[in-house]
Amino acid sequence: MADFEKMLHKYFRTVVGNVIITDSSWTGLYRVGDIGIEEEQWLRWCNLFLGDPVEGMDEEWEVADKDNDKYYRIHTMELAEEEDRYFLHLISDVSDYATIFKNLSSYSKGWRILSTCQSDLMNVLTDKLTGCLPIVVRNLQAECAVLYVNRDGVFRSYICTLGSDKATKKDFPPSLFEDDHEPGKLYPIPGLSGDFLCFASGSVTDDRYGLYVKVPSDDMGDRMYPLYFNIFKLYIENALLREKIIYDSEHDHLTGLYNKTKYSELLESNFKECDKITIFNLDVNYLKRVNDTLGHQAGNRLLCMAAESLKAVEDVGIYAFRLGGDEFMMMACNVGEDEAANIEKRWRKALADINEKEPEIECVIACGIITGEKPYDLTRLIDESDKLMYADKRAIKISRGDDPDAR
């Protein structure tokens, strides 16, 4: 048999790494170093990656030993020794390098996803608060995401599942907000299976919020996740601030009803497009008397009582406004006379209930109601409702023995 050690020194001044010398059938004849590759495994690799040997072979190839979490780079070349043919295989264990490149590739992919997520969020930055949920689910490949918001004791909760392009409202119990939750920690969501990773939580303008995502269990320790925490936090808090700015610009600060600005806006849009519309023109009686005798705090309470009665009948297509002072308006889109009568009945019942609970201040409201069908003249209808309201205002005062022209 050939002197393989002598043969190696003939071709190489110094042998670095592991070496296998084989015959033309790839059967191992000589080894240098502790390679840890079984002969059977070696033959499978050679036959799979090299096939039949050819004259003058000089190949570099790579193989992954998944069972042992190893990665090898192999340089195979033919050695001619007199009449015999041998094949030398220089084997380098590059597992550590492969791991580094794998991690770099993983991080590169992670950064691409993060960048895409940021870009997607920027595109919906001026959308509603829940616009982030489909982006969260899609980019994190999460099973679902849940968003809670608590504004002034009113809870809103939404859910979005993988494959959905929008979030839907869901009545989760508010118990999740009983404790402060930290990003990066796992928490259960009432009514849903499994634990959810908290990606964002906190408060802004007294609104508390929390974003929880059911991520794949294999990704639970993803080191990229903390980078998402601030991204989602900034988006949600920006959306909450924007909601508050819009809300404040459209609502009366005292009563919480829509204000005159919102009323003017809808006059030029929604209220011109209804097939039919009913106008409730309302005015609170005796506001000046209450202010003069009981004080302005009582007068403010009187206005809030009026607003509460209108909120009791607000619904889809039914808008209530405080236009200023003691003047209120309610517009009911696509509501005819029969339905308007039912709304009036419910409103008067709500007002009576409110008065019963607060006997110190009586809220008396004059109301003029008119309905129009397309094509209607909105300005004329409003004028007619105003006349009906003032007629009702005088009638109420006369029925109580008061001066009909007194405030």
N, C-alpha and C positions, 0 to 999 in steps of 0.2 A: 504494500500500500504506500502511496505517496507520503512524503514527509511534509505534511501540511504547514507545520510551523515554519519550516525552512522556506516553503513556497511563499508564505505570507511576507517573510522578510526579504524575499527576492523582489517582490512587487511594491512593498511598502516599507519605508524606513521605520515608521512607527504605526502600529495598529491602534486606532482610536475607536472606542465604542465596542459594540458586539458584532460578532462575525459568525456566519454560517457558511460552510462550504458544502455544496451538494454535487451529486452527479447529474446527468442529463434528465433523470426522471424526478428531480428535485428532492431526492432522498438525502437527508442530512448525513454527512460523513465526518464533519469536524465542527466544533463550536469553540468560540472564545467569548468569555463573559457570561454573566448570569442573565440570560435573555428572558427566561420564564415563558417561552412559547413551546407548547407541546408539539411533538412531531406530527401528530395527526392534524392538528390545527394548521401547522406550517404547510403541510402538503395541500390542504384545502385552499389556503390563500394563494399559493403559487399557481395551482391549476386554474384558480378563478381569475387572478390578475395577470398572470404571465402566459398561461397556456403552454404550448410546446416551445422548447428552447430553439433559438435560431443561431446560426453562426455569427459571431461578432456581437452578440447581444450586449447592450449597454443601456439599461433602463432604470429610471427612478420611479418608484411607486409608493403609495401610502395605503395603510390599512388601519382600521379601527377595531380594537378588541373590546367590544362592548361589555362582555362578561366581566372583564377585569378593569374596565375603565381606563384602557391604555390606547395610545395612538402612536403608530410607528411610521417613520419614513425610511424606505429601503432602497439602496442602490445595488442593482444586480448587474454583474458583468461576467463575461466568459474569460476563463483562464486556460490557456493551452500549455500543457506540460507534457512534452514529448508527444506521444500518440494519444494521450488521454485528454478528455475534455472535462473540465470542472467549472462550476459556477460559484462565484464569490458573491455573498450577500452582506453588505455593510448595513447594519441595522442601528438606527438612532431612535431612542425613546423621546418623542417630542410631545408627550402627554401634557406637560406643564405649559408648553407654548400653545398647544391646541386649546387648552382651557382658557388661556389668556385671550386668544383670538375669539374663542366662543363667547367669552364674557364681553369683549369689545363689540362683537357683533350684536350681542344681546342688548348692550347699552346703546349702541347705535340705533337699533330698532326701537328701543325704549324712547330715545330722544326724538326719533321721527314721529312716534305716536303722540308724545307729549306736545311736539310742535304742531301736529295736526289738530290735536285737541284745543290748543290755544287759538289756532286760526279759526276753528269751527265756532268757538265761543265768541270770538270777536265779531263773527258774522251775525250772531244773534244777540249782540250786546244790548240792543235797544228793543228786543222782544220782551215778552212777558217773563216773569220769574222762572216759570217751569221750562223755558226753552233750553236750559242746560241739561235736563235729565236724559233726553235721547242721546245727546253727545257723550255724556258720562257713561251710559250703558254701552254705546257702540265702541268707544275708544278703549274702555277697560275690559271689553268683552264680558261684561257682568251679566248675571242672571236677571237682576233687577236693581233698581235704585229707588229710594224713598226720600222725600223731602217733607219736613215739617216746618211750619211757620206759626208762631204765636204772636199775634198783634193785639194788644190791649185785651188779653184774655180770650180772644177769638182764635181758635185753632183751625189751620188749613193743612191738609196733608195730601200728598200726591204720590203716585207710583208710576214707574215706566219699566217695561220689561224688554228683554233683548228682542230685536226685530221690530219693535214699535217705533213709529216716527213722532209720537207725541205722548205727553204725560196725561194721566187721568186722575180726577179727584177720587180719593178713597177715604172713608171715615175710619181712620185709625184712632184708637183711644189716645188722649193727650198724656198718658202716664209716662211716655218716653221722656218728657221734659221735666219730670220731677227731680232728676239729678243732672248735674253738669257732665257732659260727655266730652271725652278728649279724642281728637283726631288720632288715628292709628290704633285705637282700641276697638275690640269687638263687643257688640251689644245685640241682644235679641230685639226683634220687632214684633209687637203683639199681633197675632193672627198670621204670621209668616214663619215658615220653617227655617232653621239654621240661624247662624249668627251673621251680622252685618258689620262691615268695617266702617267706622265713622271717618268720613273724609273732610267734613267741615262742620263746625258748630260755633255758636257764639251769639252775640246780640248787636244790633245796630238800631239807633233811634228807638230803643226800648222794644224792638221786635226780636224775639228769640228764634233761632232757626237751627236745623240740623240736617245734614245730608249723609245718608247711610247707603252703602253699596254692598250687594252680595257678590263678591268677587270669587273667581275660581279658587278652590282651596290650595292648589299648587302655587298660586301667585300671592298667597297671603303675606309672605315675607318680602315681596318685591321692594327693593331699595329705591325704586323710582317713585313709589307712592307718595312719600312726603313732599315731593315737588308738586304733586297735584293738589295737596291740601290748600296751599295759598292761592292757587289758580281758582279753585272752586269757591273758596272763601271770598275772594275779591269779586267774582262774578255775582254771587248771591247777595253780598252786601251792596254792591252797585245796583242790583235790581231792586232791592228793598228800599234803598234811598230814592231811586227813580220812582218807584210806586208811591212813596210818601210825597214826593214833590208833585207828582201828577194828582194824587188824591187831594192835597192841600189846595192846589190850583183849581180844582173842580168842585170842592165841597165847602159849605158854610161851616165855619169853625165852631159856632155855638151849637147848632142842631145836628150836624152830620149829614144833612140833606145836600143834594146838588145845589150849586150856587147859580147866580144870574149869568156868569160867564159860560157855564156848561149849558144852561138853558138857551142862550143865544146861539151856541154852536149847534145844538140839536134842532133848533128851529130851521136852520139852513140845510139840514141833512135828513135825519131820521123822520122828523115830523112832517116832512113834505112828501114822503114816499109811502105812507100808509094807505091802504085801501079805504079805511075809515079811521076816524080819530075822535076820542072824547076828551074834552077839556074840563078839568075841575079847577075853577078859579076861587081861591080861598083867602079869607082875611080874618085875623083874630080880633074879636071884639074886646073892648075895655082894656087894651094894653096900657094906655096912658093912665087910666084910673089906678091900675095895679101898681104901676111905677110910682105914682104920686102918693099912694096910701101905704103900700107895703114895701116899696123900695125896688131898685132895679134888679136885685138878685131874684126877687119874686117875679118880676117881669120877664127875666131870662128863663125862669122855670116855666112860665106860662107858654113861652115860645117853644120850649123843648117838649112840653106836653102836646102841643099841636103837631110837632114833627113826629113824635112817637105814634100818634094816631095814623099819620100818613105812611110811616114805615110799616105799619101792621098790614097794609094792603099792597105795598110795593111788590112787584113780581116782574117776570120777563115781559118787557114791552110797556111796563107801567113805571113812570119816572116821577119822583116828587122833588120839588125845588123850594128853597126859600129865596125869594127875589129881593128881600130887604125889608127891614122893619117888621111889620106884622103881615106882610104879603107873602102868600104861598101859592104854588101852582102844582097841579098833578096832570100829567099828560098820559093818556092810555092809548097806545097804538093798536090799530086793528080791533078796537072795542066798539061795539054798537050799543044802541040804547038799552037793550035787555041786560047785557052784561054790565053796562055802566050802572044800572040800577042796583045790581047785586054788589058791585064794588062800593057804591055809596052806602048801602045797608051795612056792609062789613066795616066800613070806615066809621060810621056813626056809632056802631056797637063798640068799636075799639076806643073811640073818644069817651063814650059813657063809662067804660071800664076804668079808663085812666082817671076821669073825674071822681069816680067812686073811691079810688085809692088815695086821692089827694083832696080831701074836702076843704082844706084851707084856701085853695085857689081853684076857681072854676074856669075851665077853658071853654069859651064859647066861640064858635067859628061860623062865619057866614060863608055860603058856598053857592056859586053859580055854575051849572053844569050844562054843557051843550055838546052835541054829536054832529059830525059832518062826514059825508061819504064822498069819495072821489067822483069828479074833480071838486075839491073844496077850496075855499079861500081862507087860508089859515089866519090871516090878519083879521078878517071879518069875524071869524069864529071867536077869536080871542076878545075882540071888542064886545061881541054879544055876551060872552061868558062874564065879562067884567060888569056889564049892565045888570045881568041876572044876580051877580054876587052883591052889588050895591043895593039892589031891591031887597034881597034876602037880609042884608045887614040892617036896613031900616025896619023891616018887618020884625026882626028879632027884638030890636030896641023898643019898638012900639008895643010889642006883646009884653014887655017887661015894665012898661010905664016909663021908659026913659026917653030923653030927647033924641029923636032919630038922627040929629046932626051932631050930637055930642060924641067925643072920642073917649 
